Amino acid sequence: MKRNNINKKNLIILSAFSAAFLVIAMMSANFEKKNNKVVFLNIPEDAIESMDAGLANTAQEDDEYVSDDDYAADDYVYDHGHEEVSETVTVSAKEATAVPQRTVFTVTEYETPVTKYTSDTVNVRNGAGTDYDKVGKLKWGSNVSVTGETDNGWYEVSYNDSVAFVKGDYMVDDLPGIPYVFVGDSRTVQLKMAVGTSDKVYIAKVGEGYNYFRDTALPEISGYAGSGTRMIINFGVNDLANASKYIKLVNNNIDSWINAGMTVYYAAVTPVGNCPTVTNAQIEAFNQKLQEELDPRITWIDGYSYLQQTGFNTPDGLHYSADTYRNLYSYYMSVINGQ
């Protein structure tokens, strides 16, 4: 009888101990101690399930995932000796499953670096994908030492004594033709002042027209022609009566420009404000004649209608403010890049 009482007592003590242990275990599940700092986590059940699934998937993924060590949240303190801090952090299901991803790629290294050139202004990144961070830029025509290529269309390059990556679409074997050649009068000169000269050449002079185009600009154009070069011509505001001459000159040279790799655009003469020497009616007649009679391989850029619709600022009735030139340039690029 006494033995039975002892066994019952032991069972009671054991049950009490188990209950206490269960309480401690449940409390332990709600906090985590990290080097002298305690962080309590209030995580919804559905978030926990999602986290479990996410961790299972992460274990099977490649190096595009960044390790947990690289992701240490600012809420955690890893240095010993700090005063113990207790705080509550609530983690949503969406946050709990967010795992940054990076493009996975393989690099085939070259035995010897090769030289390539940038065909446009291009970003340099620390990985072969647009989801990697930018570390710099290369201007058009930059001489680049290429050390390898990836299986997803990028080149591994040497950049500022470090390894970096450039998208293959913007790398060519030979020095390319200049991307943009602007040919025109004073409006083209002021466009240059507003948007700069990176990856662009300007053949233009204040107050000029047809004779300058024929005698000076035309011989210079061939020196900049190359594969991928886009030429934007914008003459006429100073000599609107010469529409037929412009048409003949451009049409007579379109074959040689195309054969040299150029794409040719004629930008409409744009509107004037209160100008004593030119009217918009005259400009419209000039534009219409050129648009109808220029070779169909020449793309027309209707900057006249664009500025009439969006508005423009002109301090002297003929030329524009820097902001208007920049807007006009953006419109030109939208037409060129939209083809």
C-alpha positions in Angstrom: 0.0 0.0 0.0 2.8 2.3 0.9 4.6 1.3 -2.3 1.5 2.2 -4.3 1.4 5.7 -2.6 5.0 6.3 -3.4 4.4 5.4 -7.1 1.4 7.7 -7.3 3.5 10.4 -5.7 6.2 9.8 -8.2 3.7 10.0 -11.0 2.3 13.2 -9.7 5.8 14.7 -9.5 6.7 13.4 -12.9 3.5 14.9 -14.4 4.2 18.2 -12.8 7.7 18.2 -14.1 6.5 17.4 -17.6 3.9 20.2 -17.5 6.6 22.6 -16.4 8.9 21.5 -19.1 6.2 21.9 -21.7 5.5 25.5 -20.5 9.2 26.3 -20.7 9.4 24.8 -24.2 6.4 26.8 -25.3 8.0 30.0 -23.9 11.3 29.1 -25.6 9.5 28.8 -28.9 8.4 32.5 -28.6 11.8 34.0 -28.2 15.3 33.7 -29.5 18.5 34.9 -27.7 21.2 36.2 -29.9 24.5 37.1 -28.2 23.1 39.0 -25.2 20.0 40.3 -27.1 16.6 38.7 -26.8 14.1 39.2 -29.6 10.5 38.0 -29.2 8.8 37.0 -32.4 5.0 37.2 -32.9 4.6 35.1 -36.0 1.3 34.1 -37.4 0.7 30.4 -37.9 0.3 30.8 -41.7 3.6 32.7 -41.7 5.4 29.8 -39.9 4.0 27.4 -42.5 5.2 29.6 -45.3 8.6 30.0 -43.7 9.0 26.3 -43.4 8.2 25.9 -47.1 10.5 28.8 -48.0 13.4 27.3 -46.1 12.8 23.9 -47.7 12.9 25.5 -51.2 16.0 27.6 -50.3 18.0 24.6 -49.4 17.5 23.3 -52.9 18.4 26.6 -54.7 21.7 27.9 -56.2 24.0 30.6 -55.2 21.6 33.3 -56.5 20.3 33.3 -52.9 22.2 35.3 -50.4 23.1 33.4 -47.2 21.4 34.2 -43.9 24.7 35.6 -42.6 24.6 38.2 -45.3 21.1 39.1 -44.4 21.5 39.7 -40.7 18.7 42.1 -39.8 19.5 45.4 -38.1 17.5 44.3 -35.1 20.1 41.7 -34.1 23.3 42.6 -32.3 26.2 40.2 -32.9 29.0 41.9 -30.8 29.5 40.6 -27.3 29.3 42.8 -24.3 26.3 44.9 -25.3 23.6 45.6 -22.8 20.8 43.0 -23.1 17.8 44.4 -24.9 14.4 43.0 -25.2 12.0 44.0 -27.9 9.1 42.6 -29.9 9.3 42.2 -33.7 6.2 41.3 -35.7 6.9 39.5 -39.0 4.2 39.2 -41.6 3.8 36.2 -43.8 5.0 38.1 -46.8 8.1 39.3 -45.1 8.9 35.9 -43.7 8.9 34.3 -47.2 10.8 37.2 -49.0 14.0 35.7 -50.3 16.0 38.0 -52.7 16.9 36.2 -55.9 19.8 36.8 -58.3 20.3 35.6 -61.8 22.3 32.4 -61.8 25.0 32.3 -64.5 28.2 30.4 -65.4 31.3 32.1 -66.7 33.6 30.6 -69.3 37.0 32.2 -68.8 39.2 33.2 -71.7 42.7 32.0 -71.8 43.8 35.5 -72.8 41.7 38.7 -72.4 40.3 40.1 -75.6 39.5 43.7 -76.5 36.0 44.8 -77.3 34.2 48.1 -77.6 31.0 49.5 -76.2 28.4 50.3 -78.9 26.5 52.7 -76.6 26.6 54.1 -73.1 26.1 51.0 -70.9 25.9 50.1 -67.2 28.6 48.0 -65.5 27.3 45.6 -62.9 28.7 43.3 -60.2 26.9 40.3 -61.7 25.6 39.0 -65.0 22.0 40.3 -64.8 20.1 43.5 -64.3 19.2 42.4 -60.8 22.8 42.9 -59.8 24.1 46.3 -58.5 25.5 48.9 -60.8 29.2 49.7 -60.2 29.7 52.2 -62.9 29.1 53.1 -66.6 31.1 52.9 -69.8 30.6 55.5 -72.5 30.2 54.7 -76.2 33.4 53.5 -77.8 35.1 52.5 -74.6 38.0 50.1 -75.0 37.2 47.1 -72.7 39.3 44.2 -71.6 37.0 41.1 -71.7 38.1 38.1 -69.6 35.2 35.7 -70.2 31.6 35.3 -71.2 28.5 34.0 -69.4 25.9 31.5 -70.4 23.2 34.2 -70.4 24.7 36.7 -72.8 27.0 38.9 -70.7 30.7 39.5 -70.7 33.0 39.3 -67.7 35.3 42.4 -67.9 38.1 44.0 -66.0 36.8 47.3 -64.6 38.7 49.5 -62.2 41.0 46.6 -61.2 37.9 44.4 -60.4 35.8 41.8 -62.1 32.5 43.2 -63.4 29.9 42.4 -66.1 28.5 44.1 -69.2 25.5 43.0 -71.2 26.7 41.5 -74.5 24.2 43.4 -76.6 26.3 46.5 -76.1 29.8 45.0 -76.9 31.3 44.8 -80.4 34.6 43.6 -81.8 35.4 46.7 -83.7 35.2 50.4 -82.8 31.6 51.3 -83.9 30.4 54.3 -85.7 29.3 57.2 -83.5 25.7 56.5 -82.3 24.2 59.9 -83.1 25.2 62.5 -85.7 23.1 65.8 -85.5 23.4 68.0 -88.6 21.8 71.4 -88.7 21.8 75.1 -88.0 21.7 77.3 -84.8 18.9 75.2 -83.3 21.1 72.2 -83.5 24.0 74.2 -81.9 21.7 75.1 -79.0 20.5 71.5 -78.7 24.1 70.5 -78.2 24.4 73.0 -75.4 21.3 71.6 -73.7 21.9 67.9 -73.9 25.7 67.5 -74.2 28.0 65.6 -76.4 28.4 62.1 -74.9 28.0 59.5 -77.7 26.9 62.3 -80.1 28.6 64.4 -82.8 27.2 67.7 -84.0 27.9 69.2 -87.4 26.1 72.5 -87.1 26.7 76.3 -87.4 24.6 79.3 -86.4 22.8 81.1 -89.2 23.5 78.5 -91.8 21.4 76.5 -94.3 21.6 74.7 -97.6 25.0 75.9 -98.8 26.6 74.9 -95.4 24.9 71.5 -95.6 26.2 70.9 -99.2 29.7 72.3 -98.9 30.8 71.7 -95.3 28.5 69.2 -93.4 28.1 66.7 -96.3 31.9 65.9 -96.5 32.1 65.6 -92.7 29.2 63.1 -92.4 31.1 60.3 -94.1 33.8 60.5 -91.4 31.3 59.6 -88.7 29.3 57.0 -90.6 29.4 53.4 -89.3 27.3 50.5 -88.4 24.4 51.6 -86.2 25.0 55.3 -86.6 21.8 57.4 -86.6 21.9 60.8 -88.3 19.3 63.4 -87.6 19.2 66.3 -90.1 17.5 69.6 -89.1 17.9 72.3 -91.7 15.4 74.8 -93.1 14.4 77.4 -90.7 16.9 79.9 -92.2 16.0 79.2 -95.8 12.6 77.8 -96.1 12.5 78.6 -99.8 15.2 75.9 -100.5 12.9 72.9 -99.7 13.5 71.4 -103.2 17.2 71.7 -102.9 17.2 70.0 -99.5 15.1 67.2 -100.9 17.4 66.6 -103.9 20.6 66.7 -101.8 19.4 64.3 -99.2 17.8 61.9 -101.8 21.0 61.9 -103.8 23.1 60.8 -100.8 20.8 58.3 -99.1 22.3 55.3 -100.8 25.8 56.0 -99.7 24.7 56.7 -96.1 22.7 53.5 -95.9 25.6 51.5 -97.4 27.9 52.9 -94.7 25.5 51.6 -92.0 23.7 54.7 -91.2 20.0 55.2 -90.4 18.8 58.6 -91.6 16.1 60.9 -90.0 14.9 64.3 -91.0 13.6 66.3 -88.1 10.8 68.7 -89.1 11.5 72.4 -88.7 9.9 73.2 -85.4 7.5 76.1 -84.7 8.4 79.7 -83.9 6.9 82.2 -81.5 6.7 85.9 -82.2 9.3 85.9 -85.0 9.5 88.8 -87.5 11.3 86.8 -90.2 9.5 83.4 -90.2 5.9 82.3 -89.9 4.5 78.9 -88.8 2.5 78.8 -92.1 5.8 78.9 -94.0 7.3 76.2 -91.8 4.3 74.0 -92.3 4.5 74.3 -96.1 8.2 73.4 -95.9 7.6 70.4 -93.7 4.8 69.1 -95.9 6.9 69.3 -99.0 9.8 67.4 -97.5 7.6 64.8 -95.9 6.0 64.1 -99.2 9.1 64.0 -101.4 12.0 62.7 -99.3 13.1 59.1 -100.0 10.9 56.7 -98.1 14.0 55.2 -96.4 14.3 58.5 -94.5 12.3 58.6 -91.3 10.4 61.8 -90.6 10.5 63.1 -87.0 7.5 65.4 -86.5 8.9 67.7 -83.8 6.7 70.5 -85.1 3.5 68.8 -84.0 5.1 67.6 -80.8 6.0 71.1 -79.7 2.7 72.5 -80.8 0.9 70.0 -78.7 3.2 70.0 -75.6 4.1 73.7 -75.7 7.5 75.4 -75.9 9.4 78.4 -74.5 11.2 80.7 -76.8 13.0 83.8 -75.5 13.5 85.4 -79.0 10.7 83.8 -81.0 13.1 81.6 -83.0 15.2 79.7 -80.4 14.2 77.7 -77.4 14.9 77.5 -73.7 17.2 74.6 -72.5 14.2 72.7 -71.1 12.4 72.9 -74.5 15.5 71.6 -76.3 15.8 68.7 -73.8 12.1 67.8 -74.2 12.6 67.9 -78.0 15.7 65.7 -77.7 13.7 63.2 -75.6 11.0 63.1 -78.3 13.6 62.5 -81.0 15.0 59.5 -78.9 11.5 58.1 -78.4 10.9 58.0 -82.1 14.4 56.6 -82.9 14.3 53.9 -80.2 10.7 53.1 -80.9 11.3 51.8 -84.4 
